[in-house]
Amino acid sequence: AQTVTQSQPEMSVQEAETVTLSCTYDTSENNYYLFWYKQPPSRQMILVIRQEAYKQQNATENRFSVNFQKAAKSFSLKISDSQLGDTAMYFCAFMKGTYGGATNKLIFGTGTLLAVQP
Amino acid sequence: EAQVTQNPRYLITVTGKKLTVTCSQNMNHEYMSWYRQDPGLGLRQIYYSMNVEVTDKGDVPEGYKVSRKEKRNFPLILESPSPNQTSLYFCASSLSGGGFHNEQFFGPGTRLTVL
């Protein structure tokens, strides 16, 4: 069974600085996807970034980037130039990459609560 | 606007009183799922559906039922709610499952309290 571990329950960062959130996962699959979701106080789940396991290049979306280490099964999220609006719970998630008959199941970590301080 | 809607957003009920949480998407997505979110546990899948009349259990299906009679709707039914079903519930949909078009769009969540 797949598992996702986020070992940092809470983190804090000063506005405009850079912060890295950690995520490790365990799987025997070779084809899969990894995601970071943001959940602000509104509780809405917002997709931040997605990485396909077969792609070696790390995904980036504006100020958000990942460090994907497939052999180490590590998928950290780096937020550059942190903004007050980045304050949220961040969830790392895993999905098997099965075509046809897939469960569409996301397996989530327990989350990291990030506070951006002014 | 492409979206997933859920109703109600908040619900307080009592043990044993049947309830339904509705979910609807306007994106013609095939896959739909229900998740529950609990502190310290993240989100866990309850049920999913690959298409009309095709549903299957996720990781925590006990105490829940679902149906998919129309492509756009995927209601979650609690026949006899219990306090351990107090949680934050999310509906999600995606164009397909497991492949490239697997981005899941989440509804706004339903906060359920069972007394």
Contacts between the chains, C-beta under 8 A, distances in Angstrom:
chain1	res1	chain2	res2	distance
A	4	B	42	7.6
A	33	B	102	6.4
A	42	B	108	7.9
A	43	B	88	6.7
A	43	B	108	7.0
A	43	B	109	4.7
A	44	B	106	6.9
A	44	B	108	5.9
A	44	B	109	7.3
A	45	B	43	7.9
A	45	B	90	6.3
A	45	B	92	7.7
A	45	B	106	3.8
A	45	B	109	7.8
A	47	B	103	6.2
A	47	B	104	7.7
A	50	B	103	6.9
A	91	B	42	6.1
A	91	B	43	7.0
A	93	B	43	8.0
A	95	B	98	6.8
A	95	B	102	6.2
A	96	B	98	6.0
A	97	B	98	5.6
A	97	B	99	7.0
A	97	B	102	7.9
A	98	B	97	7.6
A	98	B	98	4.1
A	99	B	98	5.9
A	99	B	99	4.8
A	100	B	98	7.7
A	101	B	50	7.7
A	101	B	97	7.9
A	102	B	31	8.0
A	102	B	50	8.0
A	102	B	96	7.8
A	102	B	97	3.6
A	102	B	98	2.9
A	102	B	99	7.4
A	102	B	102	7.7
A	103	B	45	7.5
A	103	B	48	5.7
A	103	B	56	7.1
A	103	B	58	7.2
A	103	B	97	6.7
A	103	B	98	7.6
A	104	B	31	4.3
A	104	B	33	5.8
A	104	B	48	5.5
A	104	B	50	7.6
A	104	B	94	5.9
A	104	B	97	3.6
A	104	B	98	6.6
A	104	B	102	6.7
A	104	B	104	7.1
A	105	B	33	7.2
A	105	B	45	4.8
A	105	B	48	6.6
A	105	B	58	6.1
A	105	B	59	7.5
A	106	B	33	7.9
A	106	B	35	7.6
A	106	B	43	7.1
A	106	B	45	7.1
A	106	B	92	7.9
A	106	B	104	6.4
A	108	B	42	3.6
A	108	B	43	4.5
A	108	B	44	7.3
A	109	B	42	5.6
A	110	B	40	5.8
A	110	B	41	6.5
A	110	B	42	4.8
A	111	B	42	5.9
